[in-house]
Amino acid sequence: MATHPYSTDTAPTLRIGELARRSGRSVHTIRWYEAQRLMPGAARNAAGQRLFSEGHVQWLGLLDRLRASGMSVRDMQAYARLVRQGKSALPESRALLRAHRDRVQQRCDDLRDALALVDSKIAMYDRWIARATPS
């Protein structure tokens, strides 16, 4: 099971630059995620620098996949808010992800239908070209 960003399974030891390198995101992007309340809170070291954990690396990967699959920033914020609430919000978190999954599945079905149509058109052109090309 992936480390949850709010868990204490791993100690926060990554500074923002290290998190950026590990996650493949820019420092600017991570700060934007924080400003949008999409990132769990970071710990602070004695110098006041934010420290992140391995869970944050995985959380950023999840955010990327949610966004790539069409989840809106607003829904991502709602999901992050629910996750921050912990176990009491598990049913709502699951429902939000289930609704998103249903939307993604519909998009996949629509794309499969579109692909089948494009394939049939390509096959039609292949037949026309074969007939028009002298042997």
C-alpha positions, 0 to 999 in steps of 0.5 A, spaced: 500 500 500 502 506 498 504 511 503 499 516 505 501 523 505 498 524 512 501 518 515 507 518 519 510 512 516 516 516 513 519 522 516 519 528 513 526 529 510 525 532 503 526 540 502 522 543 496 527 542 491 528 535 493 521 534 493 521 537 486 527 533 483 523 526 486 517 528 483 518 531 477 515 537 478 517 544 479 518 548 485 513 553 482 508 547 481 509 544 488 508 551 491 501 552 486 499 546 489 500 548 496 496 555 495 490 551 492 490 546 498 492 540 494 498 538 498 498 536 505 501 540 510 509 540 510 513 539 517 518 545 518 525 544 521 528 548 526 530 554 520 523 554 518 524 550 512 518 546 509 520 538 509 516 533 505 516 525 506 515 520 501 508 520 501 508 527 498 512 524 492 506 519 491 501 524 493 503 528 487 503 522 482 496 521 484 494 528 483 498 528 476 494 522 474 487 525 477 488 531 473 490 527 466 484 523 467 480 529 467 479 531 474 477 538 475 482 542 480 475 543 484 474 536 485 481 535 486 481 540 492 474 537 494 478 530 495 484 533 498 479 536 503 476 529 504 483 526 505 485 531 510 478 529 514 481 522 515 477 516 516 471 520 518 470 522 510 472 515 507 465 514 504 465 521 501 472 520 499 470 513 495 464 516 492 468 522 489 473 517 486 467 512 484 464 518 480 470 520 477 472 513 475 465 513 472 466 519 468 473 516 466 470 510 464 465 513 459 470 517 456 474 511 455 468 508 452 467 514 447 474 514 445 473 506 443 467 508 439 471 513 436 477 509 434 473 503 431 470 509 427 477 511 425 479 504 423 473 503 419 474 509 415 482 507 414 479 500 412 475 503 407 481 507 404 485 501 404 480 498 399 479 504 395 486 505 394 487 497 393 482 497 387 485 504 384 492 501 384 494 497 378 497 490 379 
